[in-house]
Every structure is written in structure tokens, then in C-alpha cells.
Amino acid sequence: MKKLILRGIALFVLIAGSALSPFLKAAFAQEPPKQESKIDTTQLIAFARVYVEFEKIRDTYQTRLNNAQGDEGAAIQKEAGVKIDEALAKQGLTRENYSQIINTLNTDSELRAKAMQLIDEERKKS
């Protein structure tokens, strides 16, 4: 009787383990599963240009924002937001496109490396 109970427990563990295996593998995976990238080279170049332009905007407005008093800070933020939208529009991107590209780069290390290379090249041009 004791052997029958032990076999039942062993069988339960085996079945439960194989049923949970796909979920456990996904939960403990080192890298997220690769998604097929829908970002072409043209979009990646546009992203790199906007990224570098954002850095310039940040550098320009950060000091002003740090020194702002009262309502002046909100006006500076609004002005910087307009510049950001202009930089995006100039490259044919929207805030949503830009955000989607960042999310894709966070999950695709090869594409991220390519983007970083393009960003470095863009910085050298500036």
C-alpha cells in the first residue's frame, strides 16, 4: 500500500512537472523571446537622428529648467516639448513610433547594437 501511494505521488510530480515545464522555462528565460523586428533601416536612422536631437534639446533646456523660478519651468517644459515634436516630425516619426522603437530595442540586442552604432555616427556629424 505504501509503495502504491509513493508511486502515485511520483506520478503526480512527474505529470505536474511536465505540465508546468513550458511556463517555468518562459519565466526563467535569460532573454525575452525574440520578436520579429518590424523596424527597417530607414526608421532606425530616423530614430538615431531624433535621439541625438533629443540629447541636444535636453542639454539646451536642462540648465534653463534648473534655474527656472515659479511658472517659468512649465513654460520651458512646453517649449522643449514643441522642439521634441518638431524633431520627431522632421524625421517622420511620432511619439508613439519613437516609443515603440525603444521598446523593440529593449528586447532585441542585435537591433539595439545597430541603433547605438547609428547614434554614435550621428553624434559625430553634429
N, C-alpha and C positions, 0 to 999 in steps of 0.2 A: 504494500500500500504506500509506504514511504517513497519507494522508487517511482511509483506512478505519479505521485504529487510532484516530485523533483523533475520528472520528465515533462510534466505539464507546465511547470514554471519555466524550464529551459526552453520549451517550445514557444511559450508566450513571449519570452525575452527575445528569442530569435525572430519571431514574426513582428513584434513591435519594433525591434531594431531595424529590420529591413524596410518597414513601412515609414519610419522616421528618417532613414538614411538620406533621401534626397533633400529633405528640409534641413537636416543638420549640415550637409555639405554646403548648401547655399548660405546658411547662417555663419559658418566658419570659414568661408572662402577668403583667401587673401586679397584678391582683386574682384571688383564687381564684374559681372559678366559683360563682355564687350557688346556694345550695341553698334549696329552698322551706322557708320557716320554719314550724315547727310550734308556735311559741310564740305563744299568744294574749295578749291584753292583760291578762287576769287573772293569768296566770303571770308576765308582765313586771312587773306591780305587786307581786306577791308577792316576786319576785326583788329589786326595788328596796328593799322593806321589810327583807328579810333582809340585803341588802348594807349598809344603814345600821346595822342592828343589829350586824352583824359589826364594823363600824368602832368602835362603842361598846364591844363586848366586847374588841376589841384594845386600845383606849385604856385600859380598866379593868385589864386583866391584864398589859399590857406592862411597866408600871412595877414591878408586883409580881414579875414574872418576872425582870426585870433585877436586882432586889435579892435574889432568892432565893438561898439557900445550901443546898448538899447536895441531899438528896432533895426538898426543898421545891419545886423547879422542876417536877418531874414531877407533883406533886400539883396545882400551879397550872395546868399544861397540861391535866390531866384535868378539872379544874373548868371551865376555859374551853371544853373540848370538849363538856361537858354543856350549857353555855349555848348553844353553837352549835347543837347538836342540838335544843334546845328552841326556839330562834328559827326553825329550819327547819320543825319540826313545827307550830308556831303558824301558819305560812303555808301549810301543806300541801305542803311540799317535802321532798325527801331530799337527801343529799349528792350522789347521782348526778344528780338533776334539776338541782340547782344547777350542777354541773359541766357538764352538757350545755348549759344555757343560756349559760354563759360561753363554751363552745366555739362555739356558734352566733353569739354576739355578736362573737366574734373574726373571723368570716368574713362577717358581714352589717353593713355600715357604717350602713345606714338604721336597722336594728333597734337597733344599738349607740347611735345618737344618741337614739333614743326612750327607751332604757333610762337613758341619762345624764340626760335631762330628768326622768324619773320619780325617779331617785335624788336629784337636786337638790331636787325638790319634797318628797321625803320628809325630807331634811335640814332643810328649812325648818320642817317640822312638829315636829321634835324639839327 
